[in-house]
Amino acid sequence: MSGQAEASLRSKAARGAAWSGVSTIVLRMGGVVVGIVLARILTPEQFGVYAVALTVQAILMTVADLGLTADLIRSREPERIASTVGALGLATGAITMLVTAGFSGGLATLLGSPEAGPAIAVLALTLLLAGGTIVPNAMLQRRFQQRELFFVGLTDFVISTVVTLVLVALGFGVMGLAIGRVAAQVVSSALQFVLARVVPRYRIDRTVVKGVLAFGVPIAAANLLSWTLLNVDNIILARVAGATALGFYVLAFTISSWPMNALSQVVRSISLPYFSRTQGGSGAFATVTAIAWAAALPAGTVLAALSVPLIEVLYGDKWLPGAPVLAVLGLYGSLRVAFDIAAAYLYSQGRSKPVLWIQIAWLVALVVAMVVATQGYGIVGAAWAHVIVAVVVTLPAYLIALRLAGVRIGELARAVWLPTVATIPAVLAAAAAEAFIGNSVLAILVGGLAAVLVYAALMWPWIRRRLRELRAPAGEQTLAEEALAEAVPVEPAPEVPVTVAPMTVAPTAATGAPAAKNGEA
């Protein structure tokens, strides 16, 4: 890729990231407000019942995608495989919808919440919609059309919010949440086709099916495991502790995921297409990871430090049993951002299988830890299980996979050490405010402001330097990376043959698929 083309790609990625950031801020803040309103209307038990239904829908949504999204985004011939991807997505969406609706009652009972059966059946319709809109969603992401995706997400949010609040006010309870989700996704699905200027075509081309599935199936399996990882605690807690305890846990997990949801939406929108076409390699990965980590780590840990006053002010005293869970999960929310970037980089290098194996190891370790921890320590034990497995199992596994893909781990460590160290005094400042200020609102304001000021004072020169690197002309960045490569010899990563075939994207939270553990409308 020429320097001019590299600069153009970086410019498109930057514009896409900016629009994705706007989308994330507007939609997430709106979602938080609606979530607060619903938390004051619904009981913890109702939240727990809806969490069970959402768990089933979120896990099965990955099957409807069939791993096609990443391949379509990175393909050099997207038009050639688009109709095949569309047909495969529609077929899997229809099958999963019928199976889920047919067995909704049994699934709900198996998960320890029979009341969730009707909601699971209604949410099954979103699986068909997700499978049928893989192509337009993927094309919007491939072209960095985040402005259009923002309008899709905004439309989805407005319809979902209005329908949900009206139905909940009319006494529909959990069913109101499910119907609101389906209504919003119907409209947003149609809007994706219009904005992507994609004509619905569903036709199997036998010459590309094998290549599409060869790359996509491992990704689908990894995504399925990833969603299972995010929801296995829901499944275990629903059976061990009941729907009410699960409601407290889901609220705490949702709050801890605010940094993850905000940053990962931006990262996902640009990382895969950017890593797939940039020549930055290890240097580009280190820069993107460092900037995301510098935002995610302090955000997650400061939320944890202010967990008690935050829950008390936003959601009310009845939700305070979730505060100890939030205090533990702050670090985990930050780590998930880093894991998302690592997976995107590995996908961009054609290495989908290592991600699958990491997800398998992660899931096995988490299930064992979760069963032991929840039986002995309830919802707080479930939170600690997440953190321990992420640090002991998942992080080392990703570092090994990245090293084999050519990433210089020393360079990555140098990029993230200062944000990591600077977070410590920032969190201590927030914790001190929480400990010594009796008024919850004042504790949040003073603690948050103190953390921001301390962190900014320590990090400002670093932030300016990183932003300059990201904006540096392609040629300058490449020369710097070549110099570093000469100074730090690295064994070449083994090549992995991959059939490049375009594929489709499953709708994101902004386009119809609700996030796991999301208590928002």
N, C-alpha and C positions, 0 to 999 in steps of 0.2 A: 504494500500500500504506500502511495506517495505521501510526502509530507503534507501536501495540500489536502489530499483526501483524508489523511489522519486528522488534520485540524478541523475539517468539515464534520467528520464523525464526532469529534469531541464537542464541537459546537452544538450539534443536534442532541447529543447526550445531555449536555448542560441545560439546553432549553427543555428537554423532556424531564429532567430532574427537577427543574424549577416549577414546571406545571404540576408534576407529581407532588411536589412539596406543598403547593397551594391546595391541591385536592386533598392531600392528607390532613392538613391543618383544618380546613373548613369542614370536611366530612367527619373527621375524628372528633373534633370539638362538638359538632352537632350531635354525633352519636353519644358522646359523654353526657351532654345535657339531657337527651332523651332517656338515656340509661338511668340517670339520677331521678327523673320523673317517674319512670316505671318502677324503680326500686322503692319509691315511696308509696306506690299504689299496690304493687304485688307483694306477696309474702315470700320469705326465703324458700318455702316449700315449692311455690309456683316457679320461682327461678330455677330451682333444682330440677323440676319436671321438664321445663323447656330446655335446660342444659342437656338432659338425656336425649331428647328428640334432636337437638342440634348436633350432638355428638355423632349420632347415626348418620345424619345428613352430611356432615362435614367429612367424615371418613369415606363415605360412598361417592362424594363429589370427585374424588381423585380417580375413581374408576371410570367415571363418565369422560374424564379428560383422556384417559388411556396413555398418558405420557406424551401426547402429541404436540403440546404447546411449545416446548423448548426446541424441538426439531424444526418446526415451522419458522420459528423466530431466527434460527441460525442458518437455515438453508439458503443455498445460492440459487435455487429454483423453486421458490414458494408456489408460484402459479401452477407448476406441473403437478404438485402433490396435493393442492388445496382441496380438490373435490374428493379425493380418497380420504384425506384427513376428516373432512366434513362427514362423509358417509360412516366412517368408523366411529366418530364421536356421537353421531345421532343414534347409531345402532346400540352402542354401549349405554347411552343415556336412557334409551327406551327400555332396555332389558333391566337395568338397575332400578328404574322407576317402578316397573311392574313387580319385580321381586320384592322391593322394599315395601311397597304399598300392600302387597299380599301377605307379607309376614310381619307387618308393623306391630300387631298385638303381641306376637311371640317375642319379637325383639325387645319390646318395652318390658315385658315380664322378665325376660332373661337378664336385663340390665337392672332389675330391681325397682322399676317404676312403671307399673301397668297403666297409670294415668297418661303416660306419654304416647300411647299407641295412636290415638287420632291425630296428634300433631305430627308424628313421624309419617303417617299416611299422606297428610297434606303436603309436607315438605318434600315428599318423593317427587312431586311435579318439578321441583327445581333441578333434579338430576337430568330430566329430559331437556330442559331449557339450556342447561350448561353444556350438554353434549352437542346440541344443535348449533351453538354459537361459538364453537372453538375457533373457526377460521376467522371471522371478523375481529374477535378479541385479539387473536395472535397477530393479525396484520396491523392493528392499531399499535400494539406494543413494538412490533418490528420496525415500524416507521417513526417511532418515538412520538406518536400522536397523543401525548398525555393531556393536551388541552381537550381533545375530543373525549378521552376517557374520563376526564373530570366532569364534563357535562353529563356523560352516562351515569357516573356515580352520584352526581347531584340529583338527577332525576330519580334515580333509584331510592336515594335517601328520603326525598320529599314524599314520594308515594308511600314508601314503607312506613314512614313516621305518621303520616296522616291516617292511613288505613288502620295501623296498629293502635294508635291512641283512641280513635273513634270506637273500634271494636272492644278494646279493653274497658273503655268508659261504659259501653253497653253491656258489660258483664261477660264477654267472651273469654276472658282470662288468657290462658296459654294458647288457645286456638286463635285468638286475635293476633298474637305474635306470628304464628305460622302463616295465617292467611295474608297478613301484611307483607311478609317476605316473598310469598309467591306472586302477589299482585305487582310488587315492585319489579321482580325479575322478568315478568312477562313484558312489561314496557321497556325495561333497559335492554332486553335481548333484541327487540325489534330496532331499538335505537342504534345498537352496535352495527347492524347491517347497513343502516342508512349512513352513518358517519364514516364507516370504513369503505363505503362504496363497493360492497361485496354483494354479488348476486348469489343467493343460496343455491349451491350445487352439491349434490350428494351422489357421487358415482365412484365405484371402485376401479382403479387402474391396476391391473395385476402386475405391471412392470415395476411399480413403486411400493406395493404393499409390504413386501419383505423388508425393504430398507427402512420404511417408516416404523414398522413394528420392532425391528432389531434395535433401533435406537430408543424408541419410545417406551417399550415394555419395562426395561429396567428403571426408567425414570418414573413410570406409573407405579411400579412396586415400591420404589423409594418414597414417592409422595404418599402412597397409601400407608406405609410404615410411619412416615413423618406425622401424618394426621392421627394415626393410631397412638403415636407417642404423646401427642398433645392431649389426647382424650382418654388414654388408658386409666389415668387417675380418676376421671369422672366415672368410668365404669366400675372401678374397684370401690370408690367411695360411695357410690349409689347403693352398692350391695352391703358394704361394711357399716357405713355410718348413716345412711338414709338420705332422703331428698333434702331435708332441712339443712343438715350439715353440708351437703353438696352445694346448696345455695350460697352459704357463707364462703365456701372455698372458691366457687366460680366468680363471685364478685371480686375477691382478693386477686385471683389470677388475672381477671380482666384489667384491673388497675395496674398490676405489675407489667402487663403487656402493652400499656400505652406507648412507651418508647419503642418497643419492638414493632408494634403495628404502624406507628408513624414513620419510623426510619426504614423499616423493611419494605413498606409500600413504595417509597422512593427508590430504594436500592434495587428491588425487583424490577422496577419499571425500566431501568437503564443498564443494570449490571450485565445481564446475559447478552443482549445485543452489543453492548460496548466491549466486553471481554472477547466476544466472538470475532470482532472485526478490528480491534486495536492491535498494534504491535508492541504495546507497553509491557506485556508479559508480567513478570514478577513485580516490577516496579509499579505498574498500574494497580495490581492487586493490593500491594502494601499501602499505597496511597488511599485507595477507596476504603480499605478496611480501617485504616488509622482514623480517617475523618468520621466514619460511622461510629467507631468505638469511642471516639472522643465525645460524641453526643450521647450515645446509648448508656455508657457506664455511669456517668454522674446522674443522668436522669433516672435510671432504674434504682440506684442506691439511695438517692435523696428521697424518692418516693417511699422507699422502705423505711428510712429514718423518720419520716413524718406520717407513718401509716395510721397511727391512732387519731390524731386531729383531722387528718384528711378524710377518713371514713366517717368520722363523727359529723363533720361539717357538711359533706356532700351527700351522704346517704342516710344519716341518722343513727341514733344510739342502737337501734335493733340490729345493725349490721356489724357492731364492734367485735363480735367473735371472729370476724375475718381479718382483723388487724394483725395478729401474730403470723398469719399466713403471708400477708403482704410483706411483713418485715423480713421474712426469709427469702421470698421470691424476687426481690429486687435485682440481685446479681444474675439470676437465671434469665430474666427478661433481656438483660444486656448481652449475655452469651448467645442467645438465640439470633440476635442481629448478626454477630460474627459468623455463626454457623450458616446463615442464609447466604452471606457473601461467599463463603468458601464453597458451598454447593454450586452456586452460580458459576464460579470460576472453573470448577471441575467439569461442569456441563459444557462450558464454552470450549474446553479442550477435548471434548468428545469422551470424557471419562465419567459416564453415568454409572457404571458398575461399582466403582469404589464408594459412591454415595449410597448405593443400595446396601452394600455390606456394612457400612457405618450405621445406617438406620436399623439394620437387623441387630447388630451388637447393642446399640442404644436401647432398642425396644426390650430385648431379653433382660438386660441389666436393670432397666427401669421397672419392669413388671416384678422382678424378684424383690427389688428394693421397696417398691410401693406396697406390695403385700405385707412385707415384714413391718414397714414403718407405720402404715395406717392401722394395723391391728394393735400396735402398741401405743401409738401417739396421735392417732386420729388425723385431722386435716393438717395440723402442723407437721406431723411426720411425713405426710404426702409431699409437702413443700420441700422439706429437707431432702427427700429422695430425689427430686428433680435436680437440686443443686449439686448434690454429691455425684450422681451419675454423670451429669454434664461435665464436671471438672475432672473426674477420674477416668471416665471412659470416652466420652464423645470428643472432648477437646484434643487429647493426644491422638485419637484416630484421625481426625481431620488434619492435624499437623503432619502426620505421616503421609497421608494421601496428597497433601499439597506439596510436600517435599519431593515426592515421586513425580509430581506434575511439573517440576522445575521451579517452584517457588523457593526463594532463599529465606529460610526461617530466621536467620540472623537479621536480615534486612527488615522483616516483618516485626521482629521483637524490638528493634531500634525505633520503628515507626510508632509503636503503641505504648512504650514504657512510660513516657511523660504523662499522657492522659490517665494512665492507670495510677501513677503515684500522685498526681494532682487531685485526683478524686477523693483521696483519703481525708485531707483537711477540709474539703468542701462538705463531705458527709458529716464529719465531726462538728462542723459549725451548725448544720441543720439539726443534728441530734441534741446539741446543747440548747438550742432554742426550744425544742420540743420538751426537754427535761425541765427547764427553768421558767417557762412561760405557761401560766395556767390557762389562759384563754386560747381556745383551739384556733380560732381565726387568726389571731395575732401570731401564734406559734407558726402557722403555715406561712404567713407573709414574711415574718422576720427570718425564719429558718430558710425559706426558699431564697430570699434576697441575699442572705449571708453566704449561702452555698454558691450562688451565681457569682458574687463579687470575688470570693476567694478563688474560685476556679478560673474565672476570667483573668485575674491578676497573674496567676501562674502560667496560664496557657496562651495568652494573647500573641506573643512572638511566634509560638509554634503554629497557631492557627493561621497567621498571615503567611508563614512559610509554606504550609501545606496547600493553601489556596493558590499561591503563586505556582507551585508545582503542577497543580491540576490545570491551570490556565496556560502553562508553558507551551510554546510552539512544539509541534511534534518532533522536529529535528533536534531541538535542544534536549528534550526529554530522552530521546533515544540515545544521544551521545552520552548523557549522564549515566544512563543505565548500562551502556556498553563499558564505560569506565569502571563502574562498580562490578560488573561481571568479570572484568579482567583482574580486579583486585581480590575478588572472592570466587575462586574456581568452583564450579558446580558440575556434577556429573549430569550428562544429558538424560532427560526423562525418556523412558521407553515409549515408543510410539504405539498407539492403540488404534488399529484400523476401525474406522467408523463409516457406515454408509450415511451420507448426508441426505436426508429426506425431509421435506417440509412437514410441519405438523401444527396442530392447533393448541390453543391455550384455554385452559379452564377459566371461567370467570373468577375474578378476584373478589375480595370483599366489597370493593367499590362497584362491582358490576353484577352483583347478585348473589355471590356465594358468601354466606356469613362466616365470620371468623370463628375459629374454635373457642369455646368458653366465653363467647361474646355475650354479655348480658344486655348489650344495647339493642335498640330496635333494628 
